[in-house]
């Protein structure tokens, strides 16, 4: 997989969710017709389609790649009722998007929340899923590691310019290995948006954190969702310093699903950006075995 800094062309797609809210997705189509399975990229809790630009660029010559902005993120509309920012609604949004784009088979690459939604898709629509990549997430989510992340995401701190945004990300996410300043700037531009008052603010609705905070106080068994992947080829990627996806969870996942492919990205916290050499090699190997 060639992760060059160039960006493949994509089409802006807008569809209406079941409740009428407008959703946005990037649609990277290969330059020639291909019958292979499409790749659906699902981002983390507050992230958006920009996070997968390098992955989509690498794959777009061979597969159609769809990168969704969940409601309340990026170019999708914000929901007037924050209680709709929850997995069942996200799942319905995903299914509406795929129906609108006439896509019936997908390989999901899901980071954090996106990985949990891949498991939920295996329950709700098992015939849809050809393969799944779960990036730094498992059925046992370490609440302690997630709590401080929620605190950061819920408190918008306006910044004056892009250098300040880059510095803020470097300070906050010390275990992200993004390399040069260009990669950090890409991360910043997928995290912040320019506002009319001249400041940079988070590119998500900060109210979407409320349901996640409530979920931390409710213990839910997510293992039945993972078990829905038993018959589906799956790759689990873990950041070596992740405090959200712990080694014990990855071990149990391998015991529950002996054919699970796994890789650990050393010296990276939550979450690997999938541009690390070990992650690129694992993705290449995994996708090569799928139709």
Secondary structure, DSSP 8 states (H G I E B T S, - for coil): ----S-----EEEEEE-TTS-EEEEEEE--SS---S-EEEEE--TT--GGGGHHHHHHHTTTS-EEEEE-TTBTTS---SSGGG-SHHHHHHHHHHHHHHTT---EEEEEETHHHHHHHHHHHH-GGGEEEEEEES--SS--HHHHHHHHHHHHS---BSSHHHHHHHHHHH-TT----SHHHHHHHHHTTEEE-TTS-EEESB-GGGHHHHHHHHTS----HHHHHTTTTSEEEEEEETT-SSS-HHHHHHHHHH-TT-EEEEETT--S---S-SHHHHHHHHHHHHT--
